[in-house]
């Protein structure tokens, strides 16, 4: 929510984040509708041989 508030304040429509390290066990790409028409699209990170989570990419976009 803090990221969306800042994007609205600075009139930013698309935000890309890399290396977020969020792991989705059963799905590769996850969509989440945020408030004010924003969408959070995340590609899952993966587990390495030591079971550490690495990688992952997020695109956050406004409805416009």
N, C-alpha and C positions, 0 to 999 in steps of 0.2 A: 504494500500500500504506500510506503514511503517513496518508492521508485516511481509509481504512477503519479503521485502528488507533485514530485519534482518535475516530471516530464510535462505535466499539464502547465505548471508554472512557467517553464522555459519553452513551451510550445514545441515539444519534441514528439514526433509521431511513431518512431521506431527506435527500439533500443536492443542491441545485441550484447549478449554476455557469454563469454567463453570460460571453460574450466569451472563450471558451477558445482560439479561433483555430486549432483543429485542422481541417485540410482533408482530406476523403476524396474522392479523385478519382472513384471509380466507384460510390459508394453515398452516399445522403443520411443514413440513420440506421444507426448501427453499435452492435451489442450485444457486450459483453465480460463474461464471467463472471469475477469476482474470487474471492479466497479467502473462507472463512467464509460462503458463500452470497450474497455481494454481487454486484450486477449494475451495470455501467457502461453507460449508454445515452447516446450522443452524436449530436447533429444537427450535420452538417458546417457549418463556416464556408464562406465563399465568397471568391472572388478579385475585387478591384476592378480598375479600369482600369489601375492601376499594378502589378498582379499581387501586391499585398499581401493577406494573408489577414485577413479581418475577420469578426466575429460568431461564432456557434456557441453551442450550449447543451448542457449535460450534466445528466443526472439520475443520481445514484448511489443505489441503494436496497438495503436488507437483504432477506433472504428473508422476514422477518416483515412 
